[in-house]
């Protein structure tokens, strides 16, 4: 029972935090990333809670999972290398 109580508090606080971003930026979509994106319940628990807290006269933003898994940040960092740098290899190697 304690775990359920903690999860409910987490969902509610996370939704409240997301709603603050929604109120400021008014996004169409919120993409969850990192390890937290692997919690499947977030995609059903967050939308109604964000809608409750956010001021969204038209429609609340969709909350979706990232396309490239929880390592998208590493993938994006790798794309910052130029072709020349990638061909030369890691510094000091």
N, C-alpha and C positions, 0 to 999 in steps of 0.2 A: 504493500500500500504506500509506503514512503516513496518508492521509486515513481509511482504514478503521480503522486503529488508534486514531486520534483519536476517531472516531465511537463506536467500541466503548467507549472510556474515558468519553466523555460520557454514553452511555446508562447505563452502569453507575453512574456517580456521581450522575446525575439520579435513577435508581431508588433508590439508597441514600438520597438526601435525601428523596424522597417517602415512603420506608418509615418514616423517622423521624416524619414528620407522621402517617402511618397509625398508628404505635404510640402516639402521644399522643392523637390525636383520634378514631380509629376511624371514619372516614367510610365511607359506602356508595358514594360516587362521588367521583372527582377530576376536575374540569373544567379542562382546559388552556386558557389564554387567551394573548392577545398574539401576536406573530409566531412564537413557538415552536410554537404550536398548528398551524401550517401544515406542520410536518414530519410527514408521514404515517407514517413508520416508527416514530414514538414510540408509536403505538397498538398496534403489534405487538411492539415491542422492550421496552417498559416493564413490561407486566403480569407476565410470568414473573419478571422481575428483582425487581420490588417484592414479589411473593409469596415469593421466596427470602429477602429481607432482613427483611420485616415479620413480626411475630408476629400472624398472623390465623388463629385456630383454626377459624372457620367458613368464610369465603371472603374473598379479597382484594377491595378496592374496584375497581369498574369505572373505567377511565380513558377519558374521552370528550372530544371536541372541543366547544368552545363553540358555541352556536346562532347567534350574531350576528356571527361573524367576529372578526378580530383588533383591531377598533376598539370592542369592547364597553365598554371603560373610558370612552371618549369619550361613547358613547351613554348610559351610566349617569350621567356628570357632567351631561349635558344634561337628564336627567330631574330633576335636583335643582332646576332653575329652576321657580319658580311660574308659573302662567299669566299673572299680572300682569307679572312680570319678562320673560317671553318676549314679551309684547305690547309692552312698553316698548322692547325692543331692547337691544343691548349698551351698557354704560355708556360714556359719552364719545362715542357715535356721533352 
